[in-house]
Amino acid sequence: MANKDKNQSFFTRMAMAVAKAAGKPATFAVAVGIVIVWAASGPAFGFGDTWQLVINTGTTIVTFLMVFLIQNTQNRDTEAMQIKLDELINALQGANDALLDLEELDEKTLDAIRAHYTRRAAAARKKLGCEDSPEREAEGD
């Protein structure tokens, strides 16, 4: 594990640690505690503009920074999942190798590939005697 940490950038290690900590119940409890202390201090500050500015500024800064950390974590998770899926496709004999690295294609190409597989799925359901298709279910909504 120590070797793994040395290969990661400081930002990656920090983002992973913050994301892990942010998801813990204790972190939520601390956030709730801060809000309670802030709300309880309202009468002492006369519920003034500065009192409101403290919580508004604090939450804005935390939200702004968390967006980037969470996005970094999601990007890494998604990339790892795509690599794993590519490996599964690569390992399966008879799998369509054209499906490797799909996430790099443009939307028009993805739509064409999706339509191809939608038609194949519909044909397979018809062969099995299934009457309902995804298109019919969507139309019924």
C-alpha positions in Angstrom: 0.0 0.0 0.0 2.8 2.4 0.8 4.3 1.9 -2.7 0.9 2.7 -4.2 0.7 6.0 -2.3 4.2 7.0 -3.6 3.0 6.6 -7.2 0.1 9.0 -6.7 0.3 12.8 -6.8 -0.2 14.9 -3.7 -3.5 16.1 -5.1 -4.8 12.6 -5.8 -3.9 11.4 -2.3 -5.5 14.5 -0.8 -8.6 14.2 -2.9 -9.0 10.6 -2.0 -8.6 11.3 1.7 -11.0 14.2 1.7 -13.6 12.3 -0.3 -13.3 9.4 2.1 -13.6 11.7 5.1 -16.5 13.6 3.6 -18.6 10.5 3.3 -18.3 9.5 7.0 -21.2 10.0 9.5 -18.8 11.9 11.8 -18.1 14.5 9.1 -21.9 15.0 8.7 -22.3 15.3 12.4 -19.5 18.0 12.5 -21.3 19.9 9.7 -24.6 19.8 11.6 -22.8 20.9 14.8 -21.4 23.9 13.0 -24.8 24.9 11.7 -26.3 24.5 15.1 -23.6 26.7 16.7 -24.0 29.3 14.0 -27.8 29.3 14.4 -27.5 29.5 18.2 -25.2 32.5 17.9 -27.7 34.4 15.9 -29.3 36.2 18.9 -25.8 37.3 20.1 -25.1 38.9 16.7 -28.6 40.2 16.3 -29.2 38.0 13.2 -27.3 40.6 11.3 -25.8 40.7 7.8 -22.3 39.7 9.1 -23.8 36.7 10.9 -25.5 35.5 7.8 -22.4 36.2 5.7 -20.3 33.9 7.8 -22.4 30.8 7.0 -23.0 31.8 3.4 -19.3 32.3 2.8 -18.3 29.2 4.6 -20.7 26.9 2.8 -19.9 28.5 -0.6 -16.2 27.9 -0.2 -16.6 24.3 1.0 -19.1 23.6 -1.8 -16.8 25.1 -4.4 -13.8 23.1 -3.3 -15.7 19.8 -2.8 -17.0 20.0 -6.4 -13.4 19.7 -7.7 -12.4 17.0 -5.3 -15.6 14.9 -5.9 -15.2 15.3 -9.7 -11.6 14.1 -9.4 -12.6 11.1 -7.5 -15.5 10.3 -9.9 -13.2 10.7 -12.9 -10.6 8.3 -11.4 -13.4 5.8 -10.5 -14.9 6.0 -14.0 -11.6 5.6 -15.7 -10.7 2.5 -13.6 -14.1 1.0 -14.4 -13.7 1.6 -18.1 -10.3 -0.1 -18.0 -11.8 -3.1 -16.2 -14.6 -3.3 -18.7 -12.1 -3.1 -21.6 -10.1 -5.9 -20.0 -13.3 -8.1 -19.7 -14.2 -7.4 -23.4 -10.6 -8.2 -24.3 -10.6 -11.4 -22.3 -13.8 -12.8 -23.7 -13.4 -14.9 -26.8 -15.9 -13.8 -29.5 -16.4 -10.4 -27.8 -16.7 -7.4 -30.2 -13.3 -5.7 -29.8 -14.8 -2.5 -31.4 -16.5 -1.9 -28.1 -13.2 -1.3 -26.4 -12.6 2.3 -25.4 -16.1 3.4 -26.3 -16.0 6.3 -23.9 -13.7 8.1 -26.3 -16.2 8.2 -29.2 -18.4 11.1 -30.1 -22.2 11.0 -29.3 -23.3 10.4 -32.9 -21.1 7.2 -33.1 -22.3 6.0 -29.7 -25.9 6.5 -30.7 -25.3 4.4 -33.8 -23.7 1.6 -31.8 -26.5 1.8 -29.2 -29.1 1.5 -32.0 -27.4 -1.6 -33.3 -27.4 -3.3 -29.9 -31.0 -2.1 -29.3 -32.1 -3.8 -32.5 -30.2 -7.0 -31.6 -31.8 -7.0 -28.1 -35.3 -6.5 -29.6 -34.7 -9.4 -32.0 -33.5 -11.6 -29.2 -36.6 -10.8 -27.1 -38.9 -11.5 -30.1 -37.2 -14.8 -30.6 -37.9 -15.7 -26.9 -41.5 -14.6 -27.3 -41.2 -11.5 -25.2 -43.8 -9.0 -26.3 -42.7 -5.9 -24.3 -39.7 -4.0 -25.6 -38.0 -0.9 -24.1 -39.6 1.2 -26.9 -43.1 0.1 -26.0 -42.6 0.6 -22.3 -41.3 4.2 -23.0 -44.3 5.0 -25.2 -46.7 3.8 -22.5 -45.4 6.2 -19.9 
